[in-house]
Amino acid sequence: MKINLNKKLSAKNSFVFTAYAVIAAFGTYSCMIGFRRPFTVGLFEGLSVFGIDYKIALVISHLLGYILVKFLGIKFISEMPRSKRAFMLILMILIAEISLVIFAYTPIPYNLIFMFTNGMPLGMIWGLVFSYLEGRRFTEVLGAGLSAAFIITSGFAKTLGKIVMLDWGFSEFSMPFVTGSLFILPYIFFVWMLNRIPDPNKEDESLRTKRIQMFAKDRVAFFRKFAFGLIVLTLIYMMFNAYKDFRDNFAADIWKELGYGNQSGMFTSTEAYVTIGVLGSLSLIMLIKNNFKALLVNHLAVLAGVLIIGLSTFLFEGKIISPYFWILLTGFGAFLGYVPFNAILFDRLIATFKYESNSGFLIYFADSFAYLTSIGVMLFKNFGVPKQSSMSYFINAGYVIMFTGIVLISISIFYYYNKYKKLNITENEHQ
């Protein structure tokens, strides 16, 4: 059985390989979401710590752990050898679940520590999973399949968390670890599947550039070569991440303001449509064999994302579209701009400039700063506009991301166009 499976995955049967890799990656990351997102459906009304709304404090504590590991991941993910990935994936999820158990039985405010230790290991998992997928001629499809996990499963995990509270009778504090426990065995199975995926072959390396471990000197050299462009891309990603995170973390509050507070299925239904739209759109980029053209199309997808966010918010305020359709469109725009940074934009950037490296370094570099922005956005809501509702804050954010995004994306396109032209890189790809 083992030999037959390995032969099938290593053969030229692209459908078998792609289907297997997508299922393994999607399954692994989907299960991880079950340890990360359910706590956000708790409202924790009337609670506060250190002058901060308790739910905001929880989200910030979780993000601080997530951010710390993102900075550490710049080194560890870019240097991680394949032989240690599966072990690290399982170790990280066990630490996350144990943290949720201790969180449930530790009094406020001390339980914030364990939301922090829950976030830390989970921040490593994306980079470890994507390491199995990058640098392949099918990376767009594989990355889209992986990205489907944090779009649709986020909604499913929150729906399940709501069911655990409303139907099973668990409290907001014990619900996260109960929900997470349901995902442990499936997670281990999908990690086993993931670890059977073969390395990129010669054709992959020819089309998308060989991927290698990056040590400190390699990371410094890469950053120096593309510093301005990486900074601009990181700023764009910071906006999308903060917006997407606020939408995820305060979805329950926004739905309540819109009059859908007791309908747990709303979390999943909108995200299902978002998943289909985003992944269907981004998967088509695989058809573009010229890496530079694909890099530009990725930029245009991000630009479309900011326009959809801003314009749908304008239409909602004008009562032209329904609240449900508004939430759906903001999700579509947010993830249309967000997903490329986590899966395909950096992969194509490396391939465009034929720079032997890995996407893990670039993803974690951008991620580490992006999550700092998420914390800043929430702190500003708590201290800057404490009386403003989550929905009003979300509406204002939609306009900010549209106008700022148009400027930054235009700068990035101009930079990479000139960089590519200056280096006079010619790609020998089939048109």
C-alpha positions as semicolon CSV with decimal commas, in nm:
position;residue;x (nm);y (nm);z (nm)
1;M;0,000;0,000;0,000
2;K;0,280;0,238;0,093
3;I;0,471;0,173;-0,228
4;N;0,165;0,209;-0,448
5;L;0,064;0,537;-0,285
6;N;0,411;0,684;-0,319
7;K;0,428;0,580;-0,685
8;K;0,095;0,743;-0,758
9;L;0,197;1,067;-0,591
10;S;0,533;1,073;-0,763
11;A;0,396;0,989;-1,106
12;K;0,290;1,236;-1,372
13;N;-0,076;1,194;-1,278
14;S;-0,127;1,556;-1,182
15;F;-0,491;1,504;-1,080
16;V;-0,408;1,233;-0,823
17;F;-0,122;1,435;-0,678
18;T;-0,319;1,762;-0,665
19;A;-0,628;1,604;-0,510
20;Y;-0,423;1,422;-0,247
21;A;-0,213;1,728;-0,157
22;V;-0,517;1,958;-0,136
23;I;-0,704;1,716;0,091
24;A;-0,402;1,672;0,317
25;A;-0,326;2,044;0,345
26;F;-0,690;2,151;0,374
27;G;-0,760;1,888;0,636
28;T;-0,457;1,973;0,847
29;Y;-0,517;2,345;0,856
30;S;-0,895;2,309;0,892
31;C;-0,845;2,105;1,206
32;M;-0,604;2,367;1,340
33;I;-0,875;2,633;1,306
34;G;-1,080;2,428;1,552
35;F;-0,825;2,517;1,820
36;R;-0,796;2,883;1,726
37;R;-1,132;3,037;1,632
38;P;-1,412;2,894;1,852
39;F;-1,335;3,118;2,151
40;T;-1,429;3,423;1,944
41;V;-1,801;3,330;1,941
42;G;-1,814;3,390;2,314
43;L;-1,941;3,741;2,390
44;F;-1,806;3,756;2,751
45;E;-2,043;4,045;2,815
46;G;-1,990;4,265;3,118
47;L;-1,633;4,147;3,180
48;S;-1,321;4,362;3,169
49;V;-0,957;4,344;3,280
50;F;-0,712;4,631;3,329
51;G;-0,967;4,872;3,180
52;I;-0,996;4,665;2,861
53;D;-1,306;4,480;2,745
54;Y;-1,242;4,115;2,836
55;K;-1,307;3,982;2,487
56;I;-1,065;4,234;2,337
57;A;-0,811;4,132;2,603
58;L;-0,859;3,766;2,504
59;V;-0,810;3,838;2,136
60;I;-0,502;4,052;2,206
61;S;-0,352;3,788;2,436
62;H;-0,404;3,522;2,169
63;L;-0,258;3,746;1,899
64;L;0,048;3,832;2,109
65;G;0,133;3,462;2,126
66;Y;0,063;3,428;1,756
67;I;0,280;3,731;1,676
68;L;0,574;3,618;1,887
69;V;0,590;3,293;1,696
70;K;0,556;3,475;1,363
71;F;0,875;3,667;1,440
72;L;1,046;3,346;1,554
73;G;0,909;3,174;1,245
74;I;1,110;3,404;1,018
75;K;1,406;3,197;1,135
76;F;1,259;2,858;1,222
77;I;1,022;2,808;0,928
78;S;1,277;2,925;0,671
79;E;1,540;2,691;0,822
80;M;1,314;2,394;0,905
81;P;1,425;2,068;0,739
82;R;1,151;1,846;0,598
83;S;1,237;1,562;0,840
84;K;1,110;1,760;1,141
85;R;0,789;1,909;0,999
86;A;0,540;1,634;1,095
87;F;0,670;1,608;1,452
88;M;0,648;1,984;1,496
89;L;0,294;1,994;1,354
90;I;0,167;1,742;1,611
91;L;0,363;1,893;1,902
92;M;0,224;2,240;1,829
93;I;-0,141;2,126;1,831
94;L;-0,103;1,935;2,158
95;I;0,041;2,243;2,328
96;A;-0,250;2,450;2,194
97;E;-0,514;2,210;2,329
98;I;-0,352;2,176;2,672
99;S;-0,348;2,555;2,693
100;L;-0,724;2,569;2,627
101;V;-0,793;2,315;2,902
102;I;-0,595;2,517;3,156
103;F;-0,760;2,839;3,031
104;A;-1,106;2,698;3,112
105;Y;-1,024;2,634;3,479
106;T;-0,803;2,934;3,555
107;P;-0,970;3,247;3,698
108;I;-0,973;3,586;3,526
109;P;-0,732;3,761;3,453
110;Y;-0,473;3,482;3,491
111;N;-0,634;3,272;3,219
112;L;-0,518;3,529;2,964
113;I;-0,174;3,367;2,995
114;F;-0,310;3,045;2,853
115;M;-0,482;3,214;2,563
116;F;-0,134;3,351;2,488
117;T;0,020;3,001;2,502
118;N;-0,261;2,874;2,280
119;G;-0,176;3,129;2,013
120;M;0,198;3,062;2,012
121;P;0,208;2,707;1,869
122;L;-0,077;2,773;1,627
123;G;0,124;3,051;1,463
124;M;0,376;2,793;1,337
125;I;0,132;2,567;1,156
126;W;0,065;2,763;0,835
127;G;0,434;2,784;0,745
128;L;0,492;2,416;0,817
129;V;0,196;2,310;0,602
130;F;0,274;2,543;0,311
131;S;0,635;2,416;0,307
132;Y;0,497;2,094;0,159
133;L;0,318;2,282;-0,121
134;E;0,538;2,567;-0,244
135;G;0,755;2,575;-0,555
136;R;0,531;2,353;-0,770
137;R;0,363;2,411;-1,104
138;F;0,032;2,350;-0,923
139;T;0,104;2,578;-0,627
140;E;-0,192;2,808;-0,707
141;V;-0,437;2,520;-0,679
142;L;-0,262;2,372;-0,375
143;G;-0,241;2,713;-0,206
144;A;-0,605;2,783;-0,286
145;G;-0,704;2,450;-0,133
146;L;-0,505;2,528;0,179
147;S;-0,648;2,879;0,197
148;A;-1,000;2,738;0,181
149;A;-0,935;2,607;0,530
150;F;-0,904;2,943;0,702
151;I;-1,201;3,088;0,513
152;I;-1,473;2,826;0,539
153;T;-1,347;2,635;0,842
154;S;-1,329;2,955;1,044
155;G;-1,705;2,984;0,998
156;F;-1,759;2,612;1,065
157;A;-1,545;2,617;1,380
158;K;-1,737;2,917;1,513
159;T;-2,069;2,749;1,429
160;L;-1,954;2,437;1,613
161;G;-1,842;2,649;1,908
162;K;-2,187;2,811;1,920
163;I;-2,350;2,466;1,915
164;V;-2,125;2,348;2,199
165;M;-2,252;2,641;2,407
166;L;-2,617;2,661;2,303
167;D;-2,699;2,291;2,254
168;W;-2,443;2,109;2,467
169;G;-2,454;2,352;2,759
170;F;-2,084;2,433;2,798
171;S;-1,972;2,776;2,916
172;E;-1,783;3,032;2,708
173;F;-1,469;2,932;2,898
174;S;-1,484;2,553;2,852
175;M;-1,629;2,562;2,499
176;P;-1,290;2,626;2,326
177;F;-1,118;2,312;2,456
178;V;-1,429;2,095;2,406
179;T;-1,451;2,211;2,045
180;G;-1,077;2,164;1,992
181;S;-1,086;1,808;2,126
182;L;-1,316;1,710;1,840
183;F;-1,038;1,789;1,591
184;I;-0,737;1,611;1,747
185;L;-0,761;1,267;1,580
186;P;-0,855;1,402;1,234
187;Y;-0,563;1,646;1,263
188;I;-0,311;1,368;1,328
189;F;-0,447;1,170;1,031
190;F;-0,414;1,466;0,794
191;V;-0,059;1,538;0,912
192;W;0,026;1,176;0,827
193;M;-0,117;1,234;0,478
194;L;0,070;1,561;0,441
195;N;0,403;1,401;0,528
196;R;0,365;1,155;0,238
197;I;0,369;1,432;-0,025
198;P;0,688;1,402;-0,237
199;D;0,929;1,692;-0,285
200;P;0,901;1,914;-0,598
201;N;1,041;1,742;-0,907
202;K;1,276;1,879;-1,174
203;E;0,992;2,022;-1,382
204;D;0,859;2,210;-1,077
205;E;1,203;2,352;-1,006
206;S;1,244;2,457;-1,370
207;L;0,911;2,641;-1,375
208;R;0,905;2,786;-1,023
209;T;1,270;2,794;-0,906
210;K;1,427;2,555;-0,657
211;R;1,326;2,604;-0,292
212;I;1,596;2,583;-0,027
213;Q;1,647;2,641;0,345
214;M;1,732;3,005;0,418
215;F;1,974;3,093;0,694
216;A;2,043;3,440;0,837
217;K;2,280;3,556;0,563
218;D;2,037;3,434;0,293
219;R;1,745;3,621;0,449
220;V;1,944;3,943;0,482
221;A;2,061;3,923;0,119
222;F;1,706;3,865;-0,007
223;F;1,566;4,154;0,195
224;R;1,835;4,393;0,074
225;K;1,762;4,305;-0,287
226;F;1,386;4,368;-0,262
227;A;1,360;4,587;0,050
228;F;1,131;4,864;-0,075
229;G;0,894;4,626;-0,253
230;L;0,874;4,393;0,047
231;I;0,796;4,684;0,279
232;V;0,513;4,806;0,053
233;L;0,368;4,455;0,019
234;T;0,389;4,412;0,396
235;L;0,199;4,738;0,452
236;I;-0,076;4,618;0,217
237;Y;-0,092;4,285;0,395
238;M;-0,101;4,456;0,735
239;M;-0,423;4,631;0,633
240;F;-0,588;4,318;0,502
241;N;-0,486;4,111;0,801
242;A;-0,619;4,366;1,051
243;Y;-0,947;4,398;0,862
244;K;-0,989;4,022;0,816
245;D;-0,899;3,954;1,180
246;F;-1,146;4,210;1,312
247;R;-1,418;4,060;1,095
248;D;-1,332;3,710;1,223
249;N;-1,294;3,796;1,590
250;F;-1,601;4,018;1,616
251;A;-1,830;3,841;1,370
252;A;-2,059;3,736;1,655
253;D;-2,089;4,097;1,774
254;I;-2,153;4,231;1,422
255;W;-2,415;3,965;1,346
256;K;-2,585;4,048;1,676
257;E;-2,604;4,417;1,583
258;L;-2,751;4,317;1,248
259;G;-3,021;4,112;1,424
260;Y;-2,886;3,760;1,367
261;G;-2,739;3,692;1,713
262;N;-2,906;3,354;1,774
263;Q;-2,849;3,206;1,427
264;S;-2,530;2,999;1,453
265;G;-2,544;2,890;1,086
266;M;-2,473;3,243;0,960
267;F;-2,101;3,198;1,030
268;T;-2,073;2,903;0,793
269;S;-2,313;3,001;0,515
270;T;-2,142;3,331;0,423
271;E;-1,794;3,179;0,438
272;A;-1,895;2,892;0,209
273;Y;-1,980;3,136;-0,069
274;V;-1,666;3,339;0,003
275;T;-1,455;3,025;-0,028
276;I;-1,600;2,928;-0,365
277;G;-1,558;3,279;-0,506
278;V;-1,206;3,348;-0,380
279;L;-1,053;3,010;-0,454
280;G;-1,220;2,978;-0,790
281;S;-1,080;3,317;-0,890
282;L;-0,726;3,266;-0,759
283;S;-0,692;2,910;-0,890
284;L;-0,720;3,044;-1,244
285;I;-0,383;3,218;-1,199
286;M;-0,227;2,872;-1,238
287;L;-0,312;2,899;-1,608
288;I;-0,067;3,190;-1,641
289;K;0,270;3,027;-1,699
290;N;0,465;3,351;-1,724
291;N;0,563;3,422;-1,364
292;F;0,589;3,800;-1,400
293;K;0,243;3,826;-1,556
294;A;0,108;3,609;-1,276
295;L;0,273;3,837;-1,019
296;L;0,095;4,136;-1,171
297;V;-0,238;3,951;-1,179
298;N;-0,193;3,874;-0,809
299;H;-0,160;4,248;-0,749
300;L;-0,479;4,309;-0,948
301;A;-0,662;4,051;-0,737
302;V;-0,554;4,237;-0,424
303;L;-0,670;4,564;-0,580
304;A;-1,009;4,408;-0,659
305;G;-1,030;4,304;-0,295
306;V;-1,001;4,660;-0,158
307;L;-1,252;4,790;-0,413
308;I;-1,508;4,522;-0,323
309;I;-1,470;4,599;0,049
310;G;-1,517;4,974;0,009
311;L;-1,793;4,968;-0,252
312;S;-1,998;4,698;-0,076
313;T;-1,981;4,900;0,247
314;F;-2,105;5,207;0,060
315;L;-2,393;5,007;-0,090
316;F;-2,485;4,863;0,250
317;E;-2,496;5,206;0,412
318;G;-2,715;5,323;0,126
319;K;-2,949;5,028;0,195
320;I;-2,894;4,903;-0,162
321;I;-2,776;4,559;-0,046
322;S;-2,885;4,348;0,252
323;P;-2,679;4,299;0,572
324;Y;-2,620;3,934;0,477
325;F;-2,492;4,025;0,129
326;W;-2,272;4,298;0,279
327;I;-2,103;4,056;0,519
328;L;-2,059;3,810;0,233
329;L;-1,898;4,072;0,003
330;T;-1,668;4,212;0,272
331;G;-1,550;3,857;0,331
332;F;-1,497;3,800;-0,040
333;G;-1,298;4,123;-0,075
334;A;-1,097;4,065;0,241
335;F;-0,991;3,714;0,146
336;L;-0,938;3,798;-0,223
337;G;-0,672;4,042;-0,102
338;Y;-0,546;3,835;0,190
339;V;-0,505;3,488;0,041
340;P;-0,242;3,578;-0,224
341;F;0,002;3,682;0,049
342;N;-0,032;3,346;0,222
343;A;-0,009;3,120;-0,077
344;I;0,073;3,241;-0,426
345;L;0,198;3,601;-0,446
346;F;0,533;3,536;-0,277
347;D;0,568;3,204;-0,457
348;R;0,539;3,385;-0,792
349;L;0,771;3,664;-0,675
350;I;1,045;3,409;-0,608
351;A;0,983;3,242;-0,945
352;T;0,975;3,575;-1,131
353;F;1,321;3,677;-1,015
354;K;1,457;3,319;-1,013
355;Y;1,591;3,362;-0,661
356;E;1,654;3,031;-0,484
357;S;1,485;3,077;-0,145
358;N;1,152;2,984;0,016
359;S;0,811;3,139;0,068
360;G;0,812;3,065;0,440
361;F;1,058;3,347;0,506
362;L;0,848;3,601;0,314
363;I;0,516;3,488;0,461
364;Y;0,642;3,502;0,819
365;F;0,817;3,834;0,764
366;A;0,488;3,988;0,649
367;D;0,280;3,800;0,905
368;S;0,483;3,916;1,204
369;F;0,412;4,284;1,132
370;A;0,057;4,222;1,010
371;Y;-0,059;4,080;1,340
372;L;0,088;4,374;1,528
373;T;-0,151;4,588;1,324
374;S;-0,442;4,368;1,430
375;I;-0,363;4,442;1,793
376;G;-0,330;4,813;1,722
377;V;-0,671;4,818;1,554
378;M;-0,836;4,655;1,855
379;L;-0,659;4,876;2,109
380;F;-0,769;5,183;1,916
381;K;-1,128;5,058;1,925
382;N;-1,109;5,006;2,301
383;F;-0,932;5,331;2,396
384;G;-0,972;5,558;2,094
385;V;-1,342;5,507;2,020
386;P;-1,472;5,304;2,319
387;K;-1,836;5,394;2,257
388;Q;-1,835;5,301;1,889
389;S;-2,004;4,971;1,809
390;S;-1,818;4,687;1,638
391;M;-2,030;4,732;1,325
392;S;-1,965;5,108;1,298
393;Y;-1,594;5,049;1,347
394;F;-1,600;4,780;1,078
395;I;-1,777;5,015;0,836
396;N;-1,516;5,289;0,882
397;A;-1,236;5,038;0,839
398;G;-1,382;4,938;0,502
399;Y;-1,336;5,289;0,363
400;V;-0,985;5,324;0,507
401;I;-0,865;5,000;0,351
402;M;-1,009;5,092;0,010
403;F;-0,847;5,434;-0,028
404;T;-0,513;5,341;0,133
405;G;-0,500;5,012;-0,054
406;I;-0,542;5,172;-0,397
407;V;-0,235;5,390;-0,335
408;L;-0,010;5,117;-0,193
409;I;-0,099;4,855;-0,455
410;S;-0,027;5,103;-0,734
411;I;0,317;5,174;-0,583
412;S;0,393;4,801;-0,556
413;I;0,298;4,732;-0,919
414;F;0,519;5,021;-1,034
415;Y;0,812;4,895;-0,822
416;Y;0,806;4,533;-0,940
417;Y;0,746;4,631;-1,301
418;N;1,058;4,848;-1,297
419;K;1,258;4,594;-1,100
420;Y;1,174;4,326;-1,352
421;K;1,246;4,553;-1,647
422;K;1,577;4,667;-1,501
423;L;1,704;4,315;-1,437
424;N;1,592;4,217;-1,789
425;I;1,488;3,870;-1,685
426;T;1,371;3,645;-1,963
427;E;1,159;3,348;-1,871
428;N;1,184;3,040;-2,087
429;E;0,835;2,914;-2,029
430;H;0,578;2,766;-2,263
431;Q;0,327;3,034;-2,356
